[in-house]
């Protein structure tokens, strides 16, 4: 149903039946992972005027992977992540993907 790189990939689905008998399938709510549970690959600085999608394209090769950067930070509004040029943002592996090394760390 979703691309392999989608944040919604693998989420359970459910159905709702309306009063008219029509059934609608939907994806259940996604709960972001705890940032401290994600493996940091590196940190990168935000450029002047850079939006999160542009930052994701530059560091992950795909602007639609901006959700991975948002998951790595506990924010209510993802645009806040790029509001301050020079801020260093964590680049992490997606939740559930084990990593061999964290920034400044040893094999884990």
Buried (B, 14 or more C-beta within 10 A) or exposed (E): EEEEEEBEEEBEEEEEEEEEEEEEEEBEEEEBBEBEEBBBBBBBEBEEEBBBBBBBBEBBEEBBBBBBBBBBBEEEEBEEBBEEEEBEBBBBBBBEEEBEEBEEEEEE
